[in-house]
Amino acid sequence: MLQTEPKKESLVSAMDGTGWRICHSLEEWELIHQEGVDLLIWKRPAPGLLATRLESMSLEDLPRGRFTTTPQQARADLAARLDEVDSICPTFKELWLEELDALLQHFARVMGALSVGVRLDQLTTDGCSRFHIDNTTVRMLCTYKGPSSQWLSSDNIYRPRDRRDRFNEEDIQHIPRWSVGLLKGHRHPTHTNKIYHRSPPIAQQGLSRFVFCLDHEG
């Protein structure tokens, strides 16, 4: 069962030109399809026992893998990746499986997806270190361990051709850890190039991350 906050009025209007919005319920995920919403953040509390257990686990104790699945096959495919990690106890494994499968099923429903690309990413590098927009329809990101994904409004970044991007560090924002970010890509019909995102710089600090990523494949 996904833990969610009581439904609240969204903090940012979908049509105020900023390109992003915060929601507090699964039902509001549909807002990602609205014109003017290039980033939707489902702000939720840390998922209780799951969060506590993950804090004590090293990156090597977590699953990894990249694959494409269907809503019907997803639970079995996710379970197979969790089963590959001997250090995960059965109770915790079942708890996390419920969480991951529930997120995937809801993402698939909102997107009308017959297939979903899945990434269980253990990261010790800076990954996609440049602010960018994905060549996807919608990407879902949820950081379970370590620093979370960063984003900038297009109003706060200058991208001269063949030169380094210019922006102020203080303008960088984060999708909070445990929260879910839905990011429109170039393929979405209402995408408006309002939001750029990147992986946080962690390599020089010796940090690591675990990220659950979903893509609408078809």
FENGIGI-V964885 format. One line per field, one symbol per residue. psi: psi as a letter, one per 30 degrees, with the letter a starting at -180 (. if undefined). burial: I if it has 16 or more other ideal C-beta (glycine too) atoms within 10 Angstrom, else O. Layout:
BEGIN
psi=???
burial=???
END
This chain:
BEGIN
psi=kkkllkklkkfkkfggffglkklglefffffffkkfjfkkjjjllkibeeeeeeefklefgllllklklleefeeeeeeeeeffjffkleeeeeeeeeeeeeeeeeeeeefhkflkkkkjjkkglfbifkklkliadkkkkjkfkaklkllkkffgkkikkglkkklkeffklkjkkflkkjkkaffkfgkghfkkllkkjfeffglllkkjkkkje.
burial=OOOIOOOOOIOOOIOOOIIIIIIIOIOIIOIIIOOIIIIIIIIIOIIOOIOOIIOOIOOOOIIOOOOOIOIOOIIOIIIOIIOOOOOIOOOIOOIIIOIIIOIIIIIIOIIOIOIIIIOIIIIOOOIOOOIOIIOIIIIIIIIIIIIIIIIIIIOIIOOOOOOOOOIOOOOOIIIIIIIIIIIIIOOIOOIOOIIIIIIIOIOOOOOIIIIIIIIIIO
END
